[in-house]
Amino acid sequence: MIVLSGIKPTGRPHLGNYLAMLRPIVELQDQADLSYVFIADYHALTTVRDGEQLRQDTIDMALDFLAIGLDPEKSILYRQSDLPELHELAWLLTVLCPMGLLERCVAFKDAKEKFGDKGEKILHGLFAYPVLMAADILSVQSTHVPVGRDQIQHVEVTRDLVNKFHHHFCKGRENAVFTLPEATVRSDVAVVPGLDGRKMSKSYNNTIGLFETPKKARKLMNKIVTDSKSIEDPKDPDTCKVFELYKLFANEEQQAELAARYRAGGMGYGEAKGALFEVFDAHVTPFREKREALAQDLDAVEDILLAGAARARAALRTTLDKARDAVGLSTSPSSSPSS
């Protein structure tokens, strides 16, 4: 099983990002035969217009992954932009990609609905990025792509392009150039509630940052919306967003103990929020300390990214040479003895 995961560097992660995306990616490194994890800085350019900010966000994302347990010996961590040949591979797919396939993609449909006939508001990067995503997936011959339900469509686009490529250039032979990937969707990923009870999201401004200082994290948790029951009243842990967050970090014994206190009455929500902070802080303190140490040696982090890029680029060059040969182009310059 060759797994590929990518994430855009667009700001610091919150607890929803960590529990739904980052932690599952790290867990996969012990299950896969080979795990590729890339920081999708090319994709980020569809929205980011500040070069210095993108560079900072990219290195921050590398620090975040390494701090929460990504092991460079188990996972190949790299910047997408360190593989420039991705764009050539994307072009070989683009020439076979029907407009209708991309017009059905959710991001384009959402933009179309938002901007209507104002075509200048819908950029080609937004329209075409599923093809670059397909190149990401196919470049390293990944067999499994962990995605959220809203991203399944992009893996389906990739599979369509693989089938078209093999039909036109390989006489329909399966796996002649590309491995047909599968989308894998985790059914056990929790929806993380935000401070206002809605799904935690930067767009709602209701987040708790994974690497907040303890003082800031406690202050934010005290803002979590609860009902108006008094301290004396029994409370239902199953309907409380504070307890819902608590369960994401506490063990079963801790959960049972706090749930019993909810139901018995005599405990206010302020105390429950304090218990939430304690289990959260115990969970993230090792991450915070490791991240601070890594940030003191950015050259070592850069070495990890470049080493990962070298391994991913070698796999990409092999794939690209097969694709170039299939379509009738000359041998890729990247594989020549002088490269």
GICORWO-V842295 format. One line per field, one symbol per residue. psi: psi as a letter, one per 30 degrees, with the letter a starting at -180 (. if undefined). Layout:
psi = ???
This chain:
psi = jjkkklkkihlkkaeeeeefeeeeeeefffflekkkjkjifeeffffkgjeeeeeeeeeeeeeeeeeggkjffekjklkefgiffeeeeeefeeffjkeeeeffkeeeeeeeeefbgifffjleeeefffeeeeeeefeghkfkjklleffeeeeeeeeeeeeeeeeefghgkkgeekkjlkkkkkfgkkjkkafgflkkkeffhhljkehlleeeeeeeeffkklagklefklljffgkfeeeeeffflleeeeeeeeeeefflgklfeeeeeeeeeeeeeefeeeeeeeeeeffifeeeeeeeeeeeeeeeeeeeeeeeeeeeefgllkkffglff.
